[in-house]
Amino acid sequence: MTPSVAAPHASTQTIERRIELDELVKMLIADNILSAEIAEPLLSTRKRIKSNSHPLVIIAEQKWKDPRHARKLLHLEALSEWYAEKVGLPYLHIDPFKIDFAAVTKVMSNAYATRFRILPVQVTKSEVVIATCEPFIREWESELQQILRLDIRRVFASPLDINNYLVEFYNLARSIKGAAQQNNGISDITNFEQLVQLGQSGKVDANDRHIVHIVDWLWQYAFEQGASDIHLEPRRDAGNVRFRIDGVLHQVYQIPTAVMAAMTSRIKILARMDVVEKRRPQDGRIKTITPEGEEIELRLSTMPTAFGEKLVMRIFNPEVLVRGFSELGFSEEDQTRWKTLTERPHGIVLVTGPTGSGKTTTLYSTMKLLAVPEVNVCTVEDPIEMIEP
């Protein structure tokens, strides 16, 4: 049963309202998650808090301890899940890899979604699933049902997830649509020859602002998701964008082939690679900065395919490559054995494993220990993965 709030003297009427901080704190106190003494300083200074901040976010920012779990804080995810149960809605952790950006952004405009703090997360033939962080605002529900002629199913999600993904989903969809529209006749491509001609014609400019935005978004998104590799794979109908996370490839998005070709050209330009050469493999590298200001290096590798160049970008964070062995998951026994092996004056150690298993990280962390002023260290990498003093 979806809860409603009764208006004074009218028990059957539902009031459209946002969640209030006082109300939320009282609920936490009633559930013995907070004490009145701890909450009092926040309530007494709430006038200084930004009016547009969601109460769940405000409480999560206090970093209060969670009495239900030792050594844990009341973080936003836990608070959102708790509140979803209180208001009788299913809780959804938004996983961008499971959402069809193109489909959900067609359900409503960015402005409409922003106005009601909602985000479409799934579309089927019979229903639309909408994530909300304001369960008592429901006027949009009947409006959408009439327009879409589909059932509406509400779920509760973290307000920060809704805000962040709302911006990312709509900006990406807008940029891809804008880039695709610049190519006249992209929907008329039916065979391999036309695809080749399209790639050579340069109808979608690699320096177009839409392409620039897509590439910037792609990198930022990969950094946020902790990806080790980005794959751009052209296909007959559309190109696939995939991220490798914890050794497993995840489909992120499908992009028109011509747009992907322009993205590849844009990235090759930044890496000072030969943009004209598309029929032989090439290697390159790019240094960029994350939104947090960290320097990240990308190692690029291209390979010709039937439908254009495939591009793989390996993401290297210099700080990751010089971690201690305990941080890498080495037990004390493993560390002792590894130290014995690497301190020997001669011999060969083979470090093997699948992509993303930690071979490079292990070797660079080891090299950092071996490269003391008294020792001459030389690597024979091809290509060189990271530049270290």
N, C-alpha and C positions, 0 to 999 in steps of 0.2 A: 504493500500500500504506500503510495506516494504521499508524504505529509503535506499538510497545508496549515497556514496560520490563520486563525479566526480573527475577524475584525470585531471591535467592541459592538455589542448589541446586534451582531449579525453573524451567527455561528456558521452559516452556510457559505459565507463569502470568503474568497481567498485574496489575501493582500499580496500585491507584488512588491517585494522588498529585498534588499541586499542583506547578507549576513552581517550582524553587528559584533564588534569586539567584546563588549560587555556580555552579550548573550553567550558567546563562545567560551569566555573565561568561566562563567557560571556553570556551564555544562561540564567543563573540565574539572572544576572543583567538586561538583556533584558526583562525578565518577571517580573521585579520589586520585586524579592524575595530577592536579595542581592543589596547592594550599592557598588559602586566602592571603596569607602573609607574603608569599612569593609574588602573587599576582598584583598586589596593591600598588607597588611602584609603577608598574606598566599602566594601570588604569588611571592613576593620578597624573601621568604625563602624556596621555593619549592625544591631547590637543596638538602636540608637536609632531605627531606622526602624519605622514602624507595621507591625504584623504582618499587617494586612489589605491592605496595599498590594501591587499586582501587581508582580513583578520588572521587567516591561517598562516600567511607569510609573516605577518608581524609577530605572531607567537613563536614560530619556528626560529625567527631571528634572535630571540631571547636566549637560545641555547640552554633551556632548562633541562634538568635531568628527567628521564622517563622512569617513574617508580615501578613500572611493570617489567622493565628490562634493566638489569644491572649493567652499569658502565655505558648505557646508551642515552642519547639525548632525544628530546621531542623534536625530531626532524620533520620536515614538511610532508614527506611520504607517509610517515606513521600517522601524523595528524589528519591528513586527507583521508586515509583509509578508515581511521576511527570515525571521522565525521560522516563519511558516506554511510557507514553502518547506522549511525544515529538518525539520519534522515531517510533511511530505507531505500538507498540507491546502490546498485552494484558499483564497486570501485574499479577503475581502469587505470593501470599504469600504461601510459601512451608509449608504444613501441613504434618509432618511425619506420622501421623496416617492414612492418606489417600493414602499412597504410598506403593506399593508392592515392598519391597526391593529386593526380589529374582528376580523378573521379570525385574526391571529396570537396575540392575547391569549386566544383561546378554547382554544388548544392546551394550555396549562398555566397553573397559578396563578402569581401574582407571587412568592409565597414559594418555590415549587419552582424557578423560574427563578433567583431570587437565591441560593438554596442552592448551585446547581451552576455559577453564573456563565455561564448560557446565555441565549440570546434567540431565539425563533422569528422568522424573517424572511420566510418564504414558505410558503404552504399551497396545494397543488394536490390534485386528486382521487386522486393516487397517492403523493405524498410530502410530507414536511415538511422544510424546510431550517432547520437550527438553527445559529446562530453561537455559537462557544465561544471562550474565552480560556484554557481549561484542557484541552488535548487528551488528557491522561492520566487524566482522570476521565470514565468512560464508563458508569457503572452506570445512569444515567438513560436511556441509549439503548435498552436492551432493555425497560425499564419502559414507556417511551412507545410503543414499537413494538407492544407487546401491548395497550395501552389504546386507541391511535388506529387500529390495524390499517392503518398506512401505513408506507411506507419512510421511513427517517430518513437525511438527507444532512447531514453535518457540514461546516461551513466555519469558518475562523479569522477573528476580527475583533479590532479594538483593544479592550482591556479597558475603557478609558474610554468608548468608544462603547457598549459593551454595558451598562455601569452607567448611563450617562445616559439612553439610549433605553429601557432597561428601566423606569426610573422614569416617564419621560414617557408611554410607550405605555400602561402599565397605569393610571396616574392619569387620563389623558384618557378611556380606555375606561370606567373606573369612573364618572367624573363624568357622561359622556354617558348611560350606562345608568341611573344614579340619577335624572338629570333626566327621562329618558324615562319611567321607571316611575312618576313622580309624576303623569303624565298618563294617566288611565284611558281606555283605548280608543284610544290613539294608533295601534295597528295596524289599527283598524277604519275609518280614514279612506279613503274611496273616491272622493270627488268634490270639486269646487271649493268648493261651498257649505259642506261640512263643514270644509274648511280655513279658510275665512273665519270661521266660527263659533268654531273652535278658537282662532284668533288673537285673537278678541274676548273669549273666555271667560276668558283669563288663567289657565288651569289650571296652566301651568308658570310659577312666580313668577320674575320677573327678578332678585330679590334672594336667591333660593335659593342655598345654599352651593355646590351643584353648578354652577349657572350662573356664579357668581362665579369658581369655580376654572377653568372652561372658558375664560372671557374672559381671565383672568390668564395661563393657559397659552398661549392663542392669541397674545397680545402678546409674551410672552417668547420663544416659538418663532419668531415672525416676526423679532424682533431678532437672534436667534442665526443665522438663515439669511440675514440681510442683505436681507430683502425691502423693496421700496419701497412696495408696496401690499398691502392685505389685502382680499379680496373675499368677502362673505357673500351667496350667491345662492340664494334659496329656489326649490325646484322642487316638482312635484306629489308625488313620493314621498319625497324627501330633499333637504336643502339642501347646496349645494357650498361648501366653503371653499377658496379659491385664493390663492396668494401670487404677486406679480410679482417675479421676481428677474432682474436683468440684462435687463429689458425683456420677459421671457417669463413667461406665467402658468403656474403649476404647481398641479395638483390636490393638496390636502393631506389633506382628509378629507370624508366625507359624514356629515351630522348630521340626525336627525329634524327635520322642518319645524317642529314645535312648539317644539323646543329652540332652533332657530335664531331663531325669533321672540322667544323670551325673551332670547337673547343680544343681539339687536338692541335690545330694550327696555332691557336693562342698560347697553349702551354709550350709548344716547341719554340715559339718566338721568345718566350721568357727564359727558356733554357739555352738559348743561342744555338739551337739545332738547325739543320738544313730543312727549311719548311717545304721547299720544292721537291726534295727527294722523298718519295713515298713508296719506293719499291725495294728498299733494303733496310735491314734493322739499324737502328741508331740508339746511342746512349747519351744521356745528358743529366744535368742536375740543376736544381733551383733552391735558393735559400729564401725562406719567407718567414713572416712573423705571425704568431697566433694572436687572437684577440686579447689574450692576457699579456702579450709582449714577449713571449718566449720565442727564441729562434729555432726554427725547424728546417731541416734539409730534406728535400725530395730527390730521390734518384729515379731517373726516367729511363724507360726502355720501350722502344717501338718495334712493331713487327707487321709486315704487310699481310693482309688477309683478302679474301674474295670481295669484301664489301668496304674496304678502306683500311686505314692503319689502326691496329690495336695498340693501346697505350697503357702501360702499367707504371704506377708511381709508388715507390717504396718510401714510407715516411720514417725519418730518423730523428729522434730527439736526443741531442748530445748528452743530456742529463741522464737518460735511461741507460746509455752505453757505459757509464762509469759508476754504476751502483755497486754496493758491496754484495758479496756472494750470498749472504744470509737473506738480503732483499730479493735475490733472484730465485730463492727457494732451495738453496743448497743446505742440507743438514750438516751438523758438525762433522759427521763421518765423511760426507761427500767433500767438504772443504779440506779436510786433512788429506784425503786421497788426491784431490786435485792439486793441492799445494806440493805434495810429494812428486807428482808427475811433472809439473811445470818448472820445478826447481832443478831438475836433472840437467846436466851439462850438454846432453845430446839425445837424439831420438826423435820420434814422430808421435804426435797425439792426433787422432782423428776425432773431430767433433761433427756428428751427423744428426740428422733429424729433418722432419718436414718443415715447410714454410711457416714461419711464425713461432717456431718452437724455442728460439732463443740462442741459436748458434752464434750469430754476430754479436749479440749482447755479451755472451759468455767470453768470447775471444777478445773483444775490446776491453772488457773489465780486467781480463787477465793481462793483456798487453800493458795496461795502465800500471800494473804492479811490477812488471818486468822492465819497463822502460825507465830505469834509474840512470843517473849521469854516468855511472861506471860501466854500463852495458850498452852495446850497440844493437839496436833492434831494427830490423828491416822486414816489411811485409811485401808480399808478392800478389796483391789483390788485382783482379781484373774483372769488372771495374772497381776502383777504389770506392768503398762505401761511405767512409767518414774521414774527414781530415782531422788528425790529432797531432799535437806538438811532439 
